[in-house]
């Protein structure tokens, strides 16, 4: 999730095409068409050994980059070895890290909270970090596979066996929902809606904190990888197995668009304009920008980037940052999107 302090509004008017709604029942199997081919279990595809980043600046960071979170023009890079958050300020294509926050060895993927924080799940709870590097652990929650923080500071946590738990800021459980095979990503949209991604069966679900079960549930392509907010009432997802970009409205989740993109997309992030989506391709070591404003997904640019581009963020000022999962550091780009290339 690439969370920003700057808030945009409105769903692009052209998100009209395909609407799929499935009724909520007791299990994912009950809600979904068994005849639909789903491969699931998406993971970043290993990239070609050769890469040739173009433009911008390359910045070294310790170890491999697992995730990037932009909060305004502050950037947090989550590294694997050692497990930490490197936090600094982005100006143009320059990044000045100034704070290192150590993370538990079992740390999961960092995401941005709706309150401007950075939240990291681990095997006994979550670590909540401010953009300035102040951190606190909420422990004793058991293994957490995904986490999010609402605008008022409440915690939402997921488990590997499919439970979603709503908690107060100190971690006390308020409500628990079932109905998913796993919880790999939790996405809080700016309209207040909550969505969850289960990768094993490639399912995306609406989450109501007052219910006892997740749903409605939708198939998310052939193998969805990552999800990010897009505009006030929509989100985007990468179909890693099917090599497509998926666009959903929220409250409840409904599929509006899908179209082919470069091979094996993974990380996805929306730009401040509210109409452009950036996506990395680990199959080609590139990052692409797609304009969704006219409803057909126009390719604006494709830029060669670092090998294994597993992480992506866009700052409020428009700097695109790609993180390498292979130790090649960060690629900071200020692209010209004035002309479409496809």
Residue, then its C-alpha position, 0 to 999 in steps of 0.5 A: x500500500x502506498x499511503x499518502x497524507x494528501x487526499x484526492x477525491x472522486x472515481x474516474x467517470x469512465x470506470x463503467x465497464x464490467x461489474x461483477x457482484x457475488x452474493x455473500x454466503x458462508x465460505x469462499x467456495x460457496x460464493x465463487x464459481x467453481x468452474x472459473x479457472x484460478x491458479x492463485x498463490x501469486x508471488x513475485x516471478x524471478x526476474x531476468x538477470x540482466x537489467x539496465x535502469x534508465x534515467x533518474x538516480x540509483x541509491x544503495x540501501x542495505x540488503x534487499x528491499x521488501x516494501x516501500x511506503x511513501x507518506x507525503x514526501x517521506x519514504x520508508x524502505x523496508x529491508x530484509x537483512x537486516x530487517x529494518x525500515x530506512x526512513x528519509x526525505x525524497x526531493x526530486x530524484x534524491x533520497x536522504x535517509x535519516x532514521x533506521x528503525x529495527x524490526x523483528x526477525x519475523x517482520x512481514x510486509x510494511x504498509x501505510x496506515x490511514x493515519x499517516x503511520x507505517x505498520x509492520x506485522x510480525x509473529x506476535x503482533x504489529x510495529x507501528x512507526x511514524x514517518x519521523x521514525x518513532x515506533x511502538x510494538x503492539x505485542x501478544x496478538x499472536x501471528x499477524x500476516x497483514x495489518x492496517x491502521x484506520x484514520x482514528x488509530x484503530x488496528x485491523x489485523x489478519x491471520x494466515x488462516x483467514x481471520x480478520x480482527x478489529x482492535x483498538x489502538x492498544x490491540x484489544x480485540x473488538x470483533x473477529x471475522x472469518x470466511x477467507x482462506x488467508x489474509x495476505x493484504x489489507x487495504x483501507x480506501x479513502x471512503x472508509x471501506x476495507x478490502x482483503x486479499x487472499x492469495x492462495x485462491x486469488x480472492x478479494x473481499x469486502x470487509x464490514x467491521x460489524x459483520x461476522x464474515x468477510x464478503x462479498x468475495x470476488x475472484x481476482x484474476x488468475x493470481x492477484x499479487x498486490x493491491x493499492x488504493x486508487x481514488x476515493x472509492x476504488x482500488x487497483x490490483x496486479x494479476x501476477x499470474x494472468x499479467x493483467x491490471x484489475x480495477x475495482x470500486x469499493x463498498x462493496x468490491x466490484x470489478x470495473x476494468x481489467x486489461x493486459x500489462x507487461x509480464x508478471x506484474x507485482x507492485x502497484x501504486x497510484x499517482x497523486x493525479x488520481x488517474x495514473x497507476x504505476x506497476x512493476x513487471x518482474x518478468x521484464x525488469x520494467x515499471x509502467x504508467x497507465x492512464x485510467x482516466x478514459x476507462x481503457x488503460x492507456x500505456x503512458x511510459x515504460x521504463x527499464x529499472x532495477x532487477x527484481x522490482x518487487x517494491x514501488x511507491x509514488x511520493x506526493x510530489x510525483x517521484x516514482x521509487x522502485x525497490x529491488x528485491x535482489x540487492x540493487x537498491x532504489x531507482x528514483x525517477x521523475x518521468x515525463x508523462x506528456x505523451x502516450x506510448x501505447 
